[in-house]
Amino acid sequence: MKPLTLSKYMLLLLLTLSAQVGSANPFLHRNEIHSNHLDTKDIQTDDPWDLAFYSDVTATTGDDMVLGAEFAQYSFYIAGSNSGGDPNYVYVLNSEGDLMYQFTQWSADGYGWRDLVYDGAYLFGADDDTLSAFDLNGNPVPAMDIIAPLNLARGLAYDPATDHFWTAGFGTPLYEFDREGNVIWSGVSGLTGIYGLAWDEFSADGPWLWMFDQSGNPSTTFYKFDPILHLPTGESYTLPVLPGTSDQVAAGAFITEEYDPDIVAIGGIAQGVYCDLLFILELIDNTAINLELTLDYQSGSPVPIGGGVLVFDIHIENLSTFAVNFDAWLATQYEGGEPTTMVLRSFDDFQPGWAINRNGMYFPVPAAWAGGNYTFWGRTGIHPAVIYVEDSFMFIKEGSSDDNFRPSIVDEINNPFEEICRKEFVSIASKFELSGAHPNPFNPTTTISYVLSTAGTVELSVFDISGREVAKLVDGYRDEGVHEVQFDATGLASGVYLYRLNANGNVAVNKMILMK
């Protein structure tokens, strides 16, 4: 995944961001609310696409043609079209689907803004070839307007790592472009009915671009696209017909981790018969431990009667979005009997991206061991009963078999768990990386990790959402490598905070949530 970096211009915008949506905007009207907020803790499985929330936004807003949606600062922003008539509105709903207030769009197109997108500071609505910028209170910010390379720009997505936008429409190519409207890449999506786009920066194997397309039956299918290789992945998911409608087509789409700290959510608008529906699906379970383990045999089998050495490679990596506590162990098993643990280590606070990469490890097989078939196991979990992930290979020991034999613990084993590769981040960070805050959300302390590929002067500061600096965590020279610093938010109010890393002339910004 590319490092999360922002231009200095973008950083300035982040730090001058106005206060969150307030009560100054009047409630222009309020309708009966039809929503269903499901408890994701009760419905989560190991599979994505669980329905976590849906809401009849036609009933909530009184608008019978809703097009775009985005989730920003714990609120839904919904772009209505008023069936192509003026005026068009943006409706602001809380996370339960309740209408808080609305404001008028200034779109020149009769249907108003299509998809909406949030860059961490401002929202943008697609209007013909213009991305109209506005703040969280609905105030226009014309200086931030962007000319898109497509007319009509329907789907919108934003990549925070490059500060680039993506757009597409019905039967058009996909476009990646910068804030000046310069096309970075353009190519075929393989789809003809794109209405919404959503950027997945959260998957461990990402990033990915999800395209919400009006194809199939029902016409609400998400297609996964690789924005690095510029190819469809072949993966897709068709949203079933939601309660309250008999048919539906795709409109705007978004991805967020703010809706529920336990999940990364993908959501959007399904335009249905009789009503339009806002929905949230679980894309990634943030509570699921995702450890990768591979154990590869290299040489040594069959082991002679007098004993010998097995040579193997082992790799363990934390692909979770959070730090993991776990045990890792090696075990041997004779002829399908009970395994014997040979090496065991417990890991605490094993951070995302940390890995164990050990090649050429050896395991001495004693002469006293019985002849026959063995399994050599590598396992992670809670020793010995809970196994998160495991891998194995078979080997043969020459000699006489023994039905009652069980492998004994061997001395002088080459321990593969002694070295943790904490510098894995450096290989993917061209300048530096602001790796993240763990835990996030937090109360009241969290640990911020960052990586320097070269030594230099470092500033790491924390700002509130209005741009006021609330803490300076680092201010001075630091060596290259992985660094960690603790942030204590005792005395600060709950909410979103930005932390900014400035090192060797490069800047990165990320968000964390204080929940008291």
Secondary structure, DSSP 8 states (H G I E B T S, - for coil): -------HHHHHHHHT----S-TTS---------EEE--HHHH--SSS--EEEEEEHHHHH--S-EEEEEEETTEEEEEE-GGG-S--EEEEEETTS-EEEEEE---SSTT---SEEE-SS-EEEEETTEEEEE-TTS-B-GGG-EE-SSSS--EEEEETTTTEEEEE-TT--EEEE-TT--EEEEE--S-S-EEEEEEE--STT--EEEEEES-SSSB-EEEEEETTTTEEEEEEEE----TT-S-EEEEEEEEESSS-TTEEEEEEEEEESS-EEEEEEEEEETTS--EEEEEEEEE--SB-TT-EEEEEEEEEEE-SSS-EEEEEEEEEEETTS--EEEEEEEEEEE-TT-EEEEEEEEEEE-TTS-SEEEEEEEEEEETTTEEEEEEEEEEEE-S---TT------SS---TTS--BTTGGGGG-SSEEEEEEESSSBSSEEEEEEEESS-EEEEEEEEETTS-EEEEEEEEEE-SEEEEEEEE-TT--SEEEEEEEEETTEEEEEEEEE--
